Amino acid sequence: MTPADLSRTVLHAVRRAVDEDALRAPVPARVRVERTRPGGSGDYACAVALQLAGPAALPALEVAAILRERVAAEPGVGRVEITGPGFLSFTLDAPAAGDRAVLDAVREQGLAYGHGDALREDILQFHHAREVRAAVTAHAVRRLVVAQGARVRVSCEEASDPDWARLGVTVDAHGTPPVPLTGIRPVPAGVTAGELLERLGPDAARWGLLRPAGHDRAALGPALLVQGEANPLFRVRYAHARARALTRGAALLGFTAGHAPYADPVPDSESHAGTAQGAGHTQHTPGAPHAPYGEGSFPYDGAARPLLDLIADHPGVLLAGARHRAPDRVARQLEAVAHAFFDFHDSCPPLPAGDEKPSAAHRARLALAEAAGTVLAGGLSLLGIRAPEHL
């Protein structure tokens, strides 16, 4: 179960409670679930009971109890607890199966992983000044909201700068609108599109304009062209290129990505391939199933957990970026995925080394690496930035 699945499950429980007259309150448009903070209980938590307590004229703890009994029986939910003044804390069942479901979703949806229809009822109209950062931001916001099902129209105060087209920007209309529209107003870049293209090229220019939050100034210097890990854009694109290189390397060795098995244990030499001898070793009873994902288990160590979590959270980040008109959220998410990818890659090599033969562990690691590459490529595409397979 992904975070989006859990959110829908809780929302469904609210609807059931209202339909059954156990709650008398308006059903919210959505329910927000968040990862439990350090020291908290369970995997995820939400405050929907506190939100509904007032309209339902019931104590939050009573609302939480009503929802708990309806969520606890749902597939994929292991345990539901009530904490504090009425928070619901969820422990998901079979985390390995949940990780598998996330990787399956990435593989099946490809670059569209994280797209949805949450904004399908929205008809949006954005308006911006004749300024390059506003134009590029509006274009990126358009792509984000369309990916969530919205219909959108973008207009500019004056005729477009001809150089905007080289940055991929399109505008639907020009001039002063007859009624006020939603303005896209980041801090101006202070340079023209032509100057940026000459100095940086389209990809680095777009990243430099979109990476900072709209209320921050954009750093548009030569650091955006540095071919090194200190440059976040390079690191993101290099992580994608490395993921694609792993797929090609695996093909040359005669294997492809696959799920780790739930049973049929493998020797320690395979389950800890690529790590220091005994590092992170977990005692295993012969004949007992191996968990395919998770700290200290076959075929990953703890370095996989942050990457799996970031991939699972990716749809929520895309939706938040669309709702808040904030492409910088997507850029920061891609940076985090790239960082977690390299940590995982170095700790759990997806390709065998030396005379080592490909194993189930390598196939499972490759599946995770490929999913990371897909998330990076899809995110860059939404920002209007190319994701080359070779760097």
C-alpha positions in Angstrom: 0.0 0.0 0.0 1.4 3.4 -1.1 0.7 6.6 0.8 -1.8 7.6 -1.9 -3.5 4.2 -1.4 -3.7 4.8 2.4 -5.1 8.3 1.9 -7.9 6.9 -0.3 -8.5 4.1 2.2 -9.0 6.6 5.1 -11.2 8.8 2.9 -13.3 5.8 2.0 -13.6 5.0 5.8 -14.9 8.5 6.4 -17.5 8.2 3.6 -18.6 4.8 5.0 -19.0 6.3 8.5 -21.0 9.2 7.1 -23.2 6.9 5.0 -23.8 4.7 8.0 -24.8 7.7 10.1 -21.9 7.0 12.5 -20.6 10.5 11.7 -22.5 13.6 10.8 -20.0 15.8 9.1 -19.1 16.8 5.6 -16.7 14.4 3.8 -13.4 16.2 3.1 -12.2 16.4 -0.5 -9.0 14.6 0.5 -7.2 13.1 3.6 -3.6 13.9 4.2 -1.4 11.2 5.6 2.3 11.8 6.6 5.1 9.6 7.6 5.3 9.3 11.3 8.0 11.5 12.8 10.9 10.0 14.7 9.8 8.5 18.0 6.2 8.3 16.8 4.0 5.2 16.4 3.4 3.3 13.2 4.4 4.1 9.6 2.0 6.9 8.8 -0.3 9.2 10.7 -3.2 11.6 10.0 -5.2 14.2 11.8 -8.6 13.6 10.0 -10.4 12.9 13.3 -9.3 16.2 14.7 -10.5 17.9 11.5 -13.9 16.2 11.7 -14.5 16.5 15.5 -16.0 20.0 15.3 -18.4 19.5 12.4 -19.4 16.1 13.9 -19.9 17.6 17.4 -18.0 14.7 18.9 -14.7 14.4 20.8 -11.8 13.8 18.4 -11.0 10.5 20.3 -14.5 9.2 19.5 -14.2 10.2 15.9 -10.9 8.4 15.7 -12.4 5.3 17.2 -15.2 5.3 14.6 -12.6 5.5 11.8 -10.2 3.1 13.3 -12.6 0.2 13.2 -13.4 0.9 9.5 -9.7 1.2 8.4 -8.3 -1.6 10.5 -10.0 -4.3 8.4 -8.7 -3.0 5.0 -6.2 -5.0 3.1 -2.7 -3.8 3.6 -3.3 -2.2 7.0 -1.7 -4.1 9.8 -2.6 -2.0 12.8 -4.4 1.3 13.6 -3.7 3.1 16.8 -5.1 6.3 18.3 -2.5 8.6 19.8 -2.5 12.0 21.5 -5.7 14.0 21.2 -7.0 11.9 18.3 -4.3 11.2 15.7 -4.6 8.0 13.8 -1.4 6.1 13.4 -1.2 3.3 10.8 1.2 0.4 10.6 1.1 -1.2 7.2 0.9 -4.9 6.7 3.7 -6.8 4.8 6.0 -3.9 4.1 7.8 -6.0 1.5 4.6 -6.3 -0.4 4.1 -2.6 -0.2 7.5 -1.9 -1.7 6.8 -4.4 -4.4 3.5 -2.6 -5.2 5.4 0.7 -5.5 8.0 -0.7 -7.9 5.3 -2.4 -9.9 3.5 0.9 -10.3 6.6 2.6 -11.5 7.3 -0.1 -14.0 3.8 -0.1 -15.3 3.2 3.6 -15.5 6.7 4.6 -16.6 7.3 8.4 -16.9 3.6 9.0 -15.9 4.2 7.5 -12.4 2.8 10.0 -10.0 0.3 11.5 -12.5 -3.3 11.4 -11.5 -6.7 13.0 -11.7 -7.0 14.8 -8.4 -7.5 18.1 -10.2 -9.8 16.8 -12.9 -12.6 19.2 -11.9 -10.3 22.2 -12.1 -10.3 24.7 -14.9 -7.3 27.0 -14.3 -6.2 30.3 -15.8 -2.7 31.6 -15.1 -1.4 35.0 -16.0 2.2 36.3 -15.9 4.4 39.3 -16.8 6.6 39.5 -19.8 9.6 38.2 -17.8 11.5 35.0 -18.4 11.3 33.5 -14.9 7.6 34.1 -14.7 7.1 32.5 -18.2 9.2 29.4 -17.4 7.5 29.0 -14.0 4.0 29.3 -15.5 5.0 26.7 -18.2 6.2 24.3 -15.5 3.1 24.8 -13.4 1.0 24.1 -16.4 2.7 20.8 -16.9 2.3 19.9 -13.3 -1.4 20.6 -13.1 -2.2 19.0 -16.4 -0.4 15.8 -15.1 -3.0 15.9 -12.3 -6.0 16.1 -14.7 -6.6 19.9 -14.7 -7.5 22.0 -17.8 -5.4 25.1 -17.9 -4.9 28.3 -20.0 -1.8 30.6 -19.6 -1.7 34.2 -20.7 1.0 36.9 -20.7 0.6 40.7 -20.1 2.4 41.5 -23.4 3.6 39.7 -26.5 5.9 36.8 -25.7 9.7 37.1 -26.0 10.6 35.1 -29.2 13.4 33.4 -27.3 10.9 31.8 -24.9 10.2 29.2 -27.5 13.8 28.0 -27.2 13.1 27.4 -23.5 10.0 25.4 -24.4 7.6 28.0 -23.2 4.2 28.4 -24.9 1.5 31.0 -24.1 -2.1 30.8 -25.0 -3.1 34.5 -25.0 -1.7 38.0 -24.5 -2.9 41.2 -23.0 -4.8 42.3 -20.0 -7.5 39.8 -19.0 -11.1 41.1 -18.5 -11.2 39.5 -15.1 -8.5 38.9 -12.5 -6.6 35.6 -13.0 -4.2 33.6 -10.9 -0.9 35.4 -11.1 2.4 33.6 -11.4 4.9 36.1 -9.9 8.3 34.7 -8.9 11.1 37.1 -8.1 12.3 38.3 -11.6 15.5 36.7 -13.0 17.0 40.1 -13.9 18.2 38.8 -17.3 16.5 38.0 -20.6 15.9 34.6 -22.1 18.4 35.2 -24.8 21.2 36.0 -22.3 20.4 32.8 -20.3 20.3 30.6 -23.4 23.7 32.0 -24.6 25.3 31.4 -21.2 23.6 28.3 -20.0 21.6 26.6 -22.6 17.9 25.6 -22.2 18.2 22.8 -19.6 20.5 24.6 -17.1 18.5 27.8 -17.6 15.2 26.1 -16.8 16.7 24.4 -13.7 18.2 27.6 -12.4 14.9 29.4 -12.8 12.7 26.7 -11.3 14.9 25.2 -8.5 14.6 28.1 -6.0 11.2 28.8 -4.5 9.4 31.6 -6.2 10.0 34.1 -3.4 13.8 33.5 -3.6 16.2 34.9 -6.1 17.4 32.5 -8.8 21.1 31.8 -8.9 22.0 31.8 -12.6 25.8 31.6 -12.6 28.3 29.2 -14.2 27.9 26.7 -11.3 24.9 25.4 -13.2 27.2 24.0 -15.9 29.7 22.3 -13.5 30.1 18.6 -14.3 30.4 17.5 -10.7 28.3 16.4 -7.7 28.3 19.9 -6.2 25.9 20.9 -9.1 22.4 19.4 -8.2 21.3 19.4 -11.8 24.3 17.4 -12.9 23.8 15.0 -9.9 20.2 14.4 -10.8 20.9 13.8 -14.5 23.9 11.7 -13.7 21.9 9.5 -11.4 19.4 8.9 -14.2 22.1 8.2 -16.7 23.8 5.8 -14.2 20.4 3.9 -13.7 20.1 3.5 -17.5 23.7 2.3 -17.7 22.9 -0.4 -15.1 20.1 -1.7 -17.3 22.5 -1.9 -20.3 25.2 -3.5 -18.1 22.8 -6.1 -16.9 21.7 -6.9 -20.4 25.3 -7.6 -21.4 25.5 -10.0 -18.4 22.3 -11.7 -19.4 19.9 -10.7 -16.7 17.0 -8.2 -16.2 15.3 -6.6 -13.2 13.0 -8.7 -11.1 11.5 -9.0 -7.6 13.3 -10.6 -4.8 11.7 -13.9 -3.7 9.7 -14.3 -0.5 11.2 -17.7 0.2 14.0 -20.0 -1.0 16.8 -18.3 1.0 20.1 -17.7 -0.6 23.6 -18.0 0.8 24.9 -15.1 2.8 27.5 -14.6 0.2 24.7 -13.6 -2.2 22.4 -11.8 0.2 25.3 -9.5 1.3 27.0 -9.2 -2.1 28.8 -5.9 -2.5 28.9 -5.1 1.3 31.5 -5.5 3.9 31.6 -9.1 5.3 29.0 -9.3 8.0 28.0 -5.7 7.7 24.3 -5.3 8.6 24.0 -9.1 8.9 20.8 -10.5 10.2 20.5 -14.0 11.7 18.2 -16.1 9.5 16.6 -19.4 10.3 17.2 -21.9 7.5 14.0 -22.4 5.5 12.4 -19.2 6.7 11.4 -16.6 4.0 13.6 -13.7 3.3 12.0 -10.2 3.2 12.8 -8.7 -0.1 13.0 -5.1 1.1 14.0 -3.5 4.3 16.8 -2.8 6.6 19.2 -5.7 7.2 17.3 -8.1 4.9 17.9 -9.7 1.6 18.7 -8.2 -0.9 19.2 -4.7 0.5 20.6 -3.0 3.5 19.3 0.1 5.3 20.5 2.3 2.4 17.5 1.1 0.3 14.9 2.4 2.7 15.2 6.1 2.0 15.1 5.5 -1.7 12.1 3.2 -1.5 10.3 5.8 0.7 11.1 8.7 -1.7 9.8 6.7 -4.7 6.6 5.9 -2.7 6.2 9.5 -1.8 6.8 10.8 -5.3 3.1 11.0 -6.4 2.3 13.1 -3.3 5.1 15.5 -4.1 3.9 15.9 -7.7 0.4 16.6 -6.5 1.6 19.1 -3.8 3.7 20.8 -6.5 0.7 21.2 -8.7 -1.7 22.4 -5.9 0.8 25.0 -4.6 2.0 26.0 -8.1 5.5 25.1 -6.8 7.8 23.4 -9.3 10.7 23.9 -6.9 9.2 21.1 -4.7 9.6 18.7 -7.6 13.2 19.8 -8.2 14.0 19.3 -4.5 12.4 15.8 -4.6 14.6 14.9 -7.6 17.7 16.0 -5.7 16.7 13.8 -2.8 16.0 10.8 -5.0 19.4 11.2 -6.7 21.2 11.4 -3.3 19.4 8.3 -2.0 20.1 6.5 -5.3 23.8 6.9 -5.0 23.8 5.9 -1.4 21.9 2.7 -2.3 24.0 2.1 -5.4 27.3 2.2 -3.4 25.9 0.1 -0.6 24.1 -2.5 -2.6 25.6 -2.8 -6.1 23.0 -3.9 -8.7 25.6 -5.5 -10.9 27.9 -8.4 -9.9 31.6 -7.7 -9.5 34.5 -9.8 -10.8 33.6 -13.5 -11.2 30.4 -13.1 -9.2 27.3 -14.4 -11.0 24.0 -12.5 -11.2 21.7 -13.5 -8.4 18.1 -12.7 -7.3 19.6 -10.0 -5.1 21.1 -8.3 -8.2 17.8 -8.5 -10.1 15.9 -7.0 -7.2 18.5 -4.2 -6.7 18.3 -3.5 -10.5 14.5 -3.1 -10.2 14.9 -0.5 -7.5 17.6 1.3 -9.5 15.5 1.3 -12.6 12.5 2.7 -10.7 14.7 5.6 -9.4 15.8 6.3 -13.0 12.2 6.4 -14.1 11.2 8.8 -11.3 14.1 11.1 -12.2 13.3 11.1 -15.9 9.6 11.7 -15.3 10.3 14.6 -12.9 12.8 16.2 -15.2 10.2 15.9 -18.0 7.6 17.7 -16.0 10.1 20.5 -15.4 10.8 20.7 -19.1 14.4 19.4 -18.8 15.9 16.6 -20.8 17.2 13.5 -19.1 20.0 12.1 -21.3 20.9 8.4 -21.1 24.6 9.2 -21.5 26.6 12.0 -19.7 
